[in-house]
Amino acid sequence: MLIFLPPSEGKTPPQDSSAPPVDPERLALPELAEERRAVMRALVELSGTEVAQETLNVGARIMGEVRANTELFSAPTAPAHEVYTGVLYEALDAGSLDPQQLTRARRDVLVFSGLFGLTSLTDRIPAYRLSMGVTLNGSGTEQGPGAVRARTRPGRLGSFWKDALKAPLDILVGEQLVVDARSSSYAQVYRPAPEQTLVVNSVTERDGTRKVVTHFAKHARGLLAGMLLRAPEAERAEFGVEDVAELASQRWRVELRGATGRSPHQLDLIS
């Protein structure tokens, strides 16, 4: 079983200034190293310009984080679960996982990213500011082995990573169940087969009316991811959609809808 997560917008810069910089080839799916470098170069280039705020669609108070993007190739790193510090990751609470559970997290959790395509939960990454909805247009040339080659222009990151991720993820996912807790902008870049995908939704219900509250939805998805990592039975190869729903029912009222056509299985967590 694999668990797909989004990154968090809020990130905590690594505290150890002497920590090594990111190595794109040491992240999950190392075959994406060149694509990662292309996006990093384009983001570094953009982040030092006057159009950075508009292109990255951030407020003025975030510009310190944007300027820090210019140091991506030398910035210190920390495990992704320490850098991502939003609501979902606080609820998952990776810091309290025991060694065996953390090993499972390293193997089974994939975090999708506008900058890196995806990483594992324990891959070492720097803090950065970049969402999947951004368009990055690099420019110029780069000196390659024996010749000058054109620099890759990532363009629309959603399309760029959709193309880059399909082949390696098809192999990695295989026939495994995917518990998909991503937000829509990250879900668009790779969709496993509907019959092996369980999309996690979270709604609040009051007086018979249901609505999605983003904060609570992220919190619920993080809690469920943490429950799956802490449940020994979830390691079984036969652990399926109904088993995830049964585990979730220990905390929420749940509704499970089966896959139909192009629509994956849906698990609603109701609070």
Phi and psi restraints in degrees (value plus and minus 20) as a CYANA .aco file:
   2 LEU   PHI    -134.1   -94.1
   2 LEU   PSI     130.5   170.5
   3 ILE   PHI    -139.5   -99.5
   3 ILE   PSI     100.6   140.6
   4 PHE   PHI    -118.1   -78.1
   4 PHE   PSI     107.4   147.4
   5 LEU   PHI    -144.9  -104.9
   5 LEU   PSI     134.7   174.7
   6 PRO   PHI    -104.9   -64.9
   6 PRO   PSI     147.3   187.3
   7 PRO   PHI     -98.2   -58.2
   7 PRO   PSI    -198.9  -158.9
   8 SER   PHI    -129.0   -89.0
   8 SER   PSI     127.1   167.1
   9 GLU   PHI     -85.6   -45.6
   9 GLU   PSI     -64.2   -24.2
  10 GLY   PHI     -96.9   -56.9
  10 GLY   PSI     114.3   154.3
  11 LYS   PHI    -156.6  -116.6
  11 LYS   PSI     124.9   164.9
  12 THR   PHI    -123.7   -83.7
  12 THR   PSI      98.3   138.3
  13 PRO   PHI     -80.0   -40.0
  13 PRO   PSI     120.8   160.8
  14 PRO   PHI     -74.2   -34.2
  14 PRO   PSI     118.7   158.7
  15 GLN   PHI    -100.5   -60.5
  15 GLN   PSI     -45.1    -5.1
  16 ASP   PHI    -108.4   -68.4
  16 ASP   PSI      81.5   121.5
  17 SER   PHI     -87.3   -47.3
  17 SER   PSI     -35.4     4.6
  18 SER   PHI    -113.5   -73.5
  18 SER   PSI     -18.6    21.4
  19 ALA   PHI     -84.3   -44.3
  19 ALA   PSI     128.9   168.9
  20 PRO   PHI     -88.0   -48.0
  20 PRO   PSI     134.8   174.8
  21 PRO   PHI     -92.6   -52.6
  21 PRO   PSI     151.4   191.4
  22 VAL   PHI     -88.4   -48.4
  22 VAL   PSI     122.0   162.0
  23 ASP   PHI    -138.1   -98.1
  23 ASP   PSI      84.8   124.8
  24 PRO   PHI     -76.9   -36.9
  24 PRO   PSI     -44.6    -4.6
  25 GLU   PHI    -103.2   -63.2
  25 GLU   PSI     -29.9    10.1
  26 ARG   PHI    -120.2   -80.2
  26 ARG   PSI     -16.3    23.7
  27 LEU   PHI    -107.1   -67.1
  27 LEU   PSI     145.6   185.6
  28 ALA   PHI     -73.6   -33.6
  28 ALA   PSI     124.9   164.9
  29 LEU   PHI      33.4    73.4
  29 LEU   PSI      48.5    88.5
  30 PRO   PHI     -80.6   -40.6
  30 PRO   PSI     -38.7     1.3
  31 GLU   PHI     -85.0   -45.0
  31 GLU   PSI     -30.0    10.0
  32 LEU   PHI    -110.4   -70.4
  32 LEU   PSI     -10.3    29.7
  33 ALA   PHI     -77.0   -37.0
  33 ALA   PSI     -64.4   -24.4
  34 GLU   PHI     -88.0   -48.0
  34 GLU   PSI     -58.6   -18.6
  35 GLU   PHI     -83.4   -43.4
  35 GLU   PSI     -60.6   -20.6
  36 ARG   PHI     -82.0   -42.0
  36 ARG   PSI     -64.6   -24.6
  37 ARG   PHI     -83.0   -43.0
  37 ARG   PSI     -57.1   -17.1
  38 ALA   PHI     -82.9   -42.9
  38 ALA   PSI     -63.7   -23.7
  39 VAL   PHI     -88.5   -48.5
  39 VAL   PSI     -60.9   -20.9
  40 MET   PHI     -80.1   -40.1
  40 MET   PSI     -66.0   -26.0
  41 ARG   PHI     -80.3   -40.3
  41 ARG   PSI     -65.1   -25.1
  42 ALA   PHI     -85.2   -45.2
  42 ALA   PSI     -57.8   -17.8
  43 LEU   PHI     -90.6   -50.6
  43 LEU   PSI     -60.6   -20.6
  44 VAL   PHI     -79.4   -39.4
  44 VAL   PSI     -65.4   -25.4
  45 GLU   PHI     -82.1   -42.1
  45 GLU   PSI     -66.4   -26.4
  46 LEU   PHI     -85.2   -45.2
  46 LEU   PSI     -61.3   -21.3
  47 SER   PHI     -87.3   -47.3
  47 SER   PSI     -33.6     6.4
  48 GLY   PHI    -118.3   -78.3
  48 GLY   PSI      -8.9    31.1
  49 THR   PHI    -129.6   -89.6
  49 THR   PSI     149.5   189.5
  50 GLU   PHI     -92.7   -52.7
  50 GLU   PSI     -38.7     1.3
  51 VAL   PHI    -115.0   -75.0
  51 VAL   PSI     -13.9    26.1
  52 ALA   PHI     -80.8   -40.8
  52 ALA   PSI     -64.7   -24.7
  53 GLN   PHI     -82.4   -42.4
  53 GLN   PSI     -64.6   -24.6
  54 GLU   PHI     -87.8   -47.8
  54 GLU   PSI     -64.2   -24.2
  55 THR   PHI     -86.4   -46.4
  55 THR   PSI     -60.4   -20.4
  56 LEU   PHI    -103.5   -63.5
  56 LEU   PSI     -28.2    11.8
  57 ASN   PHI      37.7    77.7
  57 ASN   PSI      34.6    74.6
  58 VAL   PHI    -144.7  -104.7
  58 VAL   PSI     140.8   180.8
  59 GLY   PHI    -100.8   -60.8
  59 GLY   PSI     148.0   188.0
  60 ALA   PHI     -82.2   -42.2
  60 ALA   PSI     -52.1   -12.1
  61 ARG   PHI     -90.0   -50.0
  61 ARG   PSI     -32.0     8.0
  62 ILE   PHI    -113.3   -73.3
  62 ILE   PSI     -24.5    15.5
  63 MET   PHI     -84.5   -44.5
  63 MET   PSI     -43.0    -3.0
  64 GLY   PHI     -83.0   -43.0
  64 GLY   PSI     -60.6   -20.6
  65 GLU   PHI     -87.9   -47.9
  65 GLU   PSI     -55.9   -15.9
  66 VAL   PHI     -85.3   -45.3
  66 VAL   PSI     -64.4   -24.4
  67 ARG   PHI     -82.1   -42.1
  67 ARG   PSI     -52.9   -12.9
  68 ALA   PHI     -85.5   -45.5
  68 ALA   PSI     -42.9    -2.9
  69 ASN   PHI     -78.4   -38.4
  69 ASN   PSI     -46.6    -6.6
  70 THR   PHI     -87.8   -47.8
  70 THR   PSI     -33.1     6.9
  71 GLU   PHI    -126.0   -86.0
  71 GLU   PSI      -0.4    39.6
  72 LEU   PHI     -75.9   -35.9
  72 LEU   PSI     -57.3   -17.3
  73 PHE   PHI     -95.0   -55.0
  73 PHE   PSI     -35.0     5.0
  74 SER   PHI    -141.5  -101.5
  74 SER   PSI     -25.9    14.1
  75 ALA   PHI     -85.2   -45.2
  75 ALA   PSI     126.1   166.1
  76 PRO   PHI     -87.3   -47.3
  76 PRO   PSI     138.6   178.6
  77 THR   PHI    -142.8  -102.8
  77 THR   PSI     144.4   184.4
  78 ALA   PHI    -169.8  -129.8
  78 ALA   PSI     144.7   184.7
  79 PRO   PHI     -74.9   -34.9
  79 PRO   PSI     122.4   162.4
  80 ALA   PHI     -74.3   -34.3
  80 ALA   PSI     -57.2   -17.2
  81 HIS   PHI     -89.7   -49.7
  81 HIS   PSI     -34.3     5.7
  82 GLU   PHI    -111.5   -71.5
  82 GLU   PSI     -49.8    -9.8
  83 VAL   PHI     -96.5   -56.5
  83 VAL   PSI     -63.9   -23.9
  84 TYR   PHI     -98.8   -58.8
  84 TYR   PSI      96.4   136.4
  85 THR   PHI    -150.1  -110.1
  85 THR   PSI       6.0    46.0
  86 GLY   PHI     -97.8   -57.8
  86 GLY   PSI    -194.1  -154.1
  87 VAL   PHI     -77.1   -37.1
  87 VAL   PSI     -65.4   -25.4
  88 LEU   PHI     -80.3   -40.3
  88 LEU   PSI     -63.7   -23.7
  89 TYR   PHI     -95.3   -55.3
  89 TYR   PSI     -49.6    -9.6
  90 GLU   PHI     -84.7   -44.7
  90 GLU   PSI     -59.2   -19.2
  91 ALA   PHI     -91.1   -51.1
  91 ALA   PSI     -58.0   -18.0
  92 LEU   PHI     -84.6   -44.6
  92 LEU   PSI     -59.4   -19.4
  93 ASP   PHI      36.9    76.9
  93 ASP   PSI      38.9    78.9
  94 ALA   PHI     -82.1   -42.1
  94 ALA   PSI     -45.3    -5.3
  95 GLY   PHI     -83.6   -43.6
  95 GLY   PSI     -40.0     0.0
  96 SER   PHI    -117.8   -77.8
  96 SER   PSI     -17.3    22.7
  97 LEU   PHI     -90.3   -50.3
  97 LEU   PSI     119.8   159.8
  98 ASP   PHI     -98.4   -58.4
  98 ASP   PSI     151.2   191.2
  99 PRO   PHI     -75.3   -35.3
  99 PRO   PSI     -61.4   -21.4
 100 GLN   PHI     -86.2   -46.2
 100 GLN   PSI     -61.5   -21.5
 101 GLN   PHI     -87.1   -47.1
 101 GLN   PSI     -56.7   -16.7
 102 LEU   PHI     -87.8   -47.8
 102 LEU   PSI     -54.6   -14.6
 103 THR   PHI     -82.4   -42.4
 103 THR   PSI     -61.8   -21.8
 104 ARG   PHI     -81.9   -41.9
 104 ARG   PSI     -61.7   -21.7
 105 ALA   PHI     -81.9   -41.9
 105 ALA   PSI     -60.8   -20.8
 106 ARG   PHI     -81.4   -41.4
 106 ARG   PSI     -56.1   -16.1
 107 ARG   PHI    -105.6   -65.6
 107 ARG   PSI     -57.4   -17.4
 108 ASP   PHI    -127.1   -87.1
 108 ASP   PSI     -33.4     6.6
 109 VAL   PHI    -125.9   -85.9
 109 VAL   PSI     107.8   147.8
 110 LEU   PHI    -139.6   -99.6
 110 LEU   PSI     107.3   147.3
 111 VAL   PHI    -126.3   -86.3
 111 VAL   PSI      98.9   138.9
 112 PHE   PHI    -101.5   -61.5
 112 PHE   PSI     127.1   167.1
 113 SER   PHI    -169.8  -129.8
 113 SER   PSI     116.7   156.7
 114 GLY   PHI     -85.7   -45.7
 114 GLY   PSI     -47.7    -7.7
 115 LEU   PHI    -106.3   -66.3
 115 LEU   PSI     -63.9   -23.9
 116 PHE   PHI    -131.2   -91.2
 116 PHE   PSI     -19.4    20.6
 117 GLY   PHI      61.7   101.7
 117 GLY   PSI     -86.2   -46.2
 118 LEU   PHI    -181.8  -141.8
 118 LEU   PSI     139.5   179.5
 119 THR   PHI    -159.8  -119.8
 119 THR   PSI     149.2   189.2
 120 SER   PHI    -101.1   -61.1
 120 SER   PSI     152.1   192.1
 121 LEU   PHI     -89.1   -49.1
 121 LEU   PSI     -40.4    -0.4
 122 THR   PHI    -130.6   -90.6
 122 THR   PSI     -22.2    17.8
 123 ASP   PHI     -79.4   -39.4
 123 ASP   PSI     124.8   164.8
 124 ARG   PHI    -105.4   -65.4
 124 ARG   PSI     102.9   142.9
 125 ILE   PHI    -156.7  -116.7
 125 ILE   PSI     138.2   178.2
 126 PRO   PHI    -106.3   -66.3
 126 PRO   PSI     146.1   186.1
 127 ALA   PHI     -90.9   -50.9
 127 ALA   PSI     125.7   165.7
 128 TYR   PHI    -176.2  -136.2
 128 TYR   PSI     147.7   187.7
 129 ARG   PHI    -148.6  -108.6
 129 ARG   PSI      87.9   127.9
 130 LEU   PHI    -191.0  -151.0
 130 LEU   PSI     107.9   147.9
 131 SER   PHI    -126.9   -86.9
 131 SER   PSI     144.2   184.2
 132 MET   PHI     -88.9   -48.9
 132 MET   PSI     -38.8     1.2
 133 GLY   PHI    -103.2   -63.2
 133 GLY   PSI     -17.6    22.4
 134 VAL   PHI    -105.2   -65.2
 134 VAL   PSI     131.1   171.1
 135 THR   PHI    -128.2   -88.2
 135 THR   PSI     102.9   142.9
 136 LEU   PHI    -134.7   -94.7
 136 LEU   PSI     102.6   142.6
 137 ASN   PHI    -136.6   -96.6
 137 ASN   PSI      79.7   119.7
 138 GLY   PHI     -92.7   -52.7
 138 GLY   PSI     155.2   195.2
 139 SER   PHI    -173.1  -133.1
 139 SER   PSI     150.0   190.0
 140 GLY   PHI      64.4   104.4
 140 GLY   PSI    -186.2  -146.2
 141 THR   PHI    -148.8  -108.8
 141 THR   PSI     145.4   185.4
 142 GLU   PHI    -151.3  -111.3
 142 GLU   PSI     119.3   159.3
 143 GLN   PHI     -95.7   -55.7
 143 GLN   PSI      97.3   137.3
 144 GLY   PHI    -128.7   -88.7
 144 GLY   PSI     155.2   195.2
 145 PRO   PHI     -79.3   -39.3
 145 PRO   PSI      90.2   130.2
 146 GLY   PHI      60.9   100.9
 146 GLY   PSI     -24.6    15.4
 147 ALA   PHI    -184.4  -144.4
 147 ALA   PSI     146.2   186.2
 148 VAL   PHI    -116.0   -76.0
 148 VAL   PSI     106.5   146.5
 149 ARG   PHI    -140.0  -100.0
 149 ARG   PSI     131.7   171.7
 150 ALA   PHI     -84.9   -44.9
 150 ALA   PSI     123.3   163.3
 151 ARG   PHI     -99.2   -59.2
 151 ARG   PSI     116.7   156.7
 152 THR   PHI     -88.1   -48.1
 152 THR   PSI     114.9   154.9
 153 ARG   PHI    -124.1   -84.1
 153 ARG   PSI      88.6   128.6
 154 PRO   PHI     -80.5   -40.5
 154 PRO   PSI     -58.4   -18.4
 155 GLY   PHI      48.6    88.6
 155 GLY   PSI    -160.8  -120.8
 156 ARG   PHI     -87.9   -47.9
 156 ARG   PSI      98.3   138.3
 157 LEU   PHI     -84.3   -44.3
 157 LEU   PSI     -55.9   -15.9
 158 GLY   PHI     -77.8   -37.8
 158 GLY   PSI     -65.1   -25.1
 159 SER   PHI     -91.7   -51.7
 159 SER   PSI     -60.2   -20.2
 160 PHE   PHI     -79.2   -39.2
 160 PHE   PSI     -69.8   -29.8
 161 TRP   PHI     -95.5   -55.5
 161 TRP   PSI     -48.0    -8.0
 162 LYS   PHI     -80.4   -40.4
 162 LYS   PSI     -63.4   -23.4
 163 ASP   PHI     -88.5   -48.5
 163 ASP   PSI     -62.6   -22.6
 164 ALA   PHI     -93.2   -53.2
 164 ALA   PSI     -51.9   -11.9
 165 LEU   PHI    -106.7   -66.7
 165 LEU   PSI     -43.7    -3.7
 166 LYS   PHI     -77.3   -37.3
 166 LYS   PSI     -74.6   -34.6
 167 ALA   PHI     -83.7   -43.7
 167 ALA   PSI     -71.6   -31.6
 168 PRO   PHI     -86.5   -46.5
 168 PRO   PSI     -53.6   -13.6
 169 LEU   PHI     -94.1   -54.1
 169 LEU   PSI     -54.1   -14.1
 170 ASP   PHI     -76.7   -36.7
 170 ASP   PSI     -60.7   -20.7
 171 ILE   PHI     -90.0   -50.0
 171 ILE   PSI     -66.6   -26.6
 172 LEU   PHI     -84.1   -44.1
 172 LEU   PSI     -65.2   -25.2
 173 VAL   PHI     -88.0   -48.0
 173 VAL   PSI     -64.2   -24.2
 174 GLY   PHI      34.2    74.2
 174 GLY   PSI    -144.9  -104.9
 175 GLU   PHI    -126.6   -86.6
 175 GLU   PSI      -4.7    35.3
 176 GLN   PHI     -90.6   -50.6
 176 GLN   PSI     131.6   171.6
 177 LEU   PHI     -91.1   -51.1
 177 LEU   PSI     116.4   156.4
 178 VAL   PHI    -134.7   -94.7
 178 VAL   PSI      99.5   139.5
 179 VAL   PHI    -112.3   -72.3
 179 VAL   PSI      90.5   130.5
 180 ASP   PHI    -121.7   -81.7
 180 ASP   PSI      87.0   127.0
 181 ALA   PHI    -131.2   -91.2
 181 ALA   PSI       4.6    44.6
 182 ARG   PHI    -102.0   -62.0
 182 ARG   PSI     136.6   176.6
 183 SER   PHI     -98.9   -58.9
 183 SER   PSI     145.9   185.9
 184 SER   PHI     -80.7   -40.7
 184 SER   PSI     -59.1   -19.1
 185 SER   PHI     -86.0   -46.0
 185 SER   PSI     -46.5    -6.5
 186 TYR   PHI    -112.2   -72.2
 186 TYR   PSI     -48.2    -8.2
 187 ALA   PHI     -86.8   -46.8
 187 ALA   PSI     -48.1    -8.1
 188 GLN   PHI     -87.5   -47.5
 188 GLN   PSI     -42.5    -2.5
 189 VAL   PHI     -99.6   -59.6
 189 VAL   PSI     -39.8     0.2
 190 TYR   PHI    -178.2  -138.2
 190 TYR   PSI     106.9   146.9
 191 ARG   PHI    -145.9  -105.9
 191 ARG   PSI      94.2   134.2
 192 PRO   PHI     -87.0   -47.0
 192 PRO   PSI     152.2   192.2
 193 ALA   PHI     -76.8   -36.8
 193 ALA   PSI     116.1   156.1
 194 PRO   PHI     -74.9   -34.9
 194 PRO   PSI     -58.0   -18.0
 195 GLU   PHI     -90.4   -50.4
 195 GLU   PSI     -33.6     6.4
 196 GLN   PHI    -136.2   -96.2
 196 GLN   PSI      -3.5    36.5
 197 THR   PHI    -138.5   -98.5
 197 THR   PSI     112.1   152.1
 198 LEU   PHI    -138.6   -98.6
 198 LEU   PSI      88.2   128.2
 199 VAL   PHI    -105.0   -65.0
 199 VAL   PSI     110.5   150.5
 200 VAL   PHI    -117.7   -77.7
 200 VAL   PSI     101.4   141.4
 201 ASN   PHI    -134.9   -94.9
 201 ASN   PSI     133.9   173.9
 202 SER   PHI    -157.7  -117.7
 202 SER   PSI     109.6   149.6
 203 VAL   PHI    -154.5  -114.5
 203 VAL   PSI     134.3   174.3
 204 THR   PHI    -124.0   -84.0
 204 THR   PSI     126.4   166.4
 205 GLU   PHI    -147.8  -107.8
 205 GLU   PSI     109.4   149.4
 206 ARG   PHI    -163.1  -123.1
 206 ARG   PSI     108.4   148.4
 207 ASP   PHI      32.5    72.5
 207 ASP   PSI      18.1    58.1
 208 GLY   PHI      60.9   100.9
 208 GLY   PSI     -21.1    18.9
 209 THR   PHI    -126.0   -86.0
 209 THR   PSI     110.4   150.4
 210 ARG   PHI    -126.1   -86.1
 210 ARG   PSI     124.3   164.3
 211 LYS   PHI    -171.8  -131.8
 211 LYS   PSI     137.8   177.8
 212 VAL   PHI    -114.6   -74.6
 212 VAL   PSI     104.0   144.0
 213 VAL   PHI    -132.2   -92.2
 213 VAL   PSI      94.1   134.1
 214 THR   PHI     -73.0   -33.0
 214 THR   PSI     -66.3   -26.3
 215 HIS   PHI     -78.1   -38.1
 215 HIS   PSI     -68.4   -28.4
 216 PHE   PHI     -91.2   -51.2
 216 PHE   PSI     -51.6   -11.6
 217 ALA   PHI     -85.8   -45.8
 217 ALA   PSI     -64.6   -24.6
 218 LYS   PHI     -82.4   -42.4
 218 LYS   PSI     -62.8   -22.8
 219 HIS   PHI     -81.0   -41.0
 219 HIS   PSI     -64.8   -24.8
 220 ALA   PHI     -84.4   -44.4
 220 ALA   PSI     -61.8   -21.8
 221 ARG   PHI     -84.5   -44.5
 221 ARG   PSI     -59.2   -19.2
 222 GLY   PHI     -85.0   -45.0
 222 GLY   PSI     -61.8   -21.8
 223 LEU   PHI     -81.7   -41.7
 223 LEU   PSI     -64.1   -24.1
 224 LEU   PHI     -84.8   -44.8
 224 LEU   PSI     -62.1   -22.1
 225 ALA   PHI     -78.9   -38.9
 225 ALA   PSI     -63.9   -23.9
 226 GLY   PHI     -83.1   -43.1
 226 GLY   PSI     -59.8   -19.8
 227 MET   PHI     -82.3   -42.3
 227 MET   PSI     -61.1   -21.1
 228 LEU   PHI     -85.7   -45.7
 228 LEU   PSI     -58.5   -18.5
 229 LEU   PHI     -90.6   -50.6
 229 LEU   PSI     -46.2    -6.2
 230 ARG   PHI    -113.6   -73.6
 230 ARG   PSI     -27.2    12.8
 231 ALA   PHI    -114.1   -74.1
 231 ALA   PSI      90.9   130.9
 232 PRO   PHI     -76.4   -36.4
 232 PRO   PSI     -55.3   -15.3
 233 GLU   PHI     -85.6   -45.6
 233 GLU   PSI     -41.8    -1.8
 234 ALA   PHI     -90.2   -50.2
 234 ALA   PSI     -30.7     9.3
 235 GLU   PHI     -99.1   -59.1
 235 GLU   PSI     -35.8     4.2
 236 ARG   PHI     -85.2   -45.2
 236 ARG   PSI     120.1   160.1
 237 ALA   PHI     -81.4   -41.4
 237 ALA   PSI     -51.1   -11.1
 238 GLU   PHI    -106.9   -66.9
 238 GLU   PSI     -17.7    22.3
 239 PHE   PHI     -84.9   -44.9
 239 PHE   PSI      96.5   136.5
 240 GLY   PHI    -140.8  -100.8
 240 GLY   PSI    -187.2  -147.2
 241 VAL   PHI     -77.2   -37.2
 241 VAL   PSI     -66.7   -26.7
 242 GLU   PHI     -84.8   -44.8
 242 GLU   PSI     -53.6   -13.6
 243 ASP   PHI     -88.1   -48.1
 243 ASP   PSI     -59.3   -19.3
 244 VAL   PHI     -82.0   -42.0
 244 VAL   PSI     -64.0   -24.0
 245 ALA   PHI     -82.7   -42.7
 245 ALA   PSI     -60.8   -20.8
 246 GLU   PHI     -84.7   -44.7
 246 GLU   PSI     -61.2   -21.2
 247 LEU   PHI     -82.3   -42.3
 247 LEU   PSI     -64.9   -24.9
 248 ALA   PHI     -82.5   -42.5
 248 ALA   PSI     -50.2   -10.2
 249 SER   PHI     -88.0   -48.0
 249 SER   PSI     -31.7     8.3
 250 GLN   PHI     -89.9   -49.9
 250 GLN   PSI     -37.7     2.3
 251 ARG   PHI    -142.1  -102.1
 251 ARG   PSI     -51.1   -11.1
 252 TRP   PHI    -146.3  -106.3
 252 TRP   PSI     143.0   183.0
 253 ARG   PHI     -98.5   -58.5
 253 ARG   PSI     112.6   152.6
 254 VAL   PHI    -144.1  -104.1
 254 VAL   PSI     133.1   173.1
 255 GLU   PHI    -151.4  -111.4
 255 GLU   PSI     110.3   150.3
 256 LEU   PHI    -136.2   -96.2
 256 LEU   PSI     106.5   146.5
 257 ARG   PHI    -137.7   -97.7
 257 ARG   PSI     111.5   151.5
 258 GLY   PHI     -94.5   -54.5
 258 GLY   PSI     139.5   179.5
 259 ALA   PHI     -87.1   -47.1
 259 ALA   PSI     120.9   160.9
 260 THR   PHI    -160.6  -120.6
 260 THR   PSI     103.4   143.4
 261 GLY   PHI      38.7    78.7
 261 GLY   PSI    -141.8  -101.8
 262 ARG   PHI    -109.5   -69.5
 262 ARG   PSI     -20.5    19.5
 263 SER   PHI    -113.4   -73.4
 263 SER   PSI     106.0   146.0
 264 PRO   PHI     -94.1   -54.1
 264 PRO   PSI     152.9   192.9
 265 HIS   PHI     -78.7   -38.7
 265 HIS   PSI     126.8   166.8
 266 GLN   PHI    -146.7  -106.7
 266 GLN   PSI     108.0   148.0
 267 LEU   PHI    -135.2   -95.2
 267 LEU   PSI      94.0   134.0
 268 ASP   PHI    -115.4   -75.4
 268 ASP   PSI     104.8   144.8
 269 LEU   PHI    -119.4   -79.4
 269 LEU   PSI      97.3   137.3
 270 ILE   PHI    -132.8   -92.8
 270 ILE   PSI     104.5   144.5
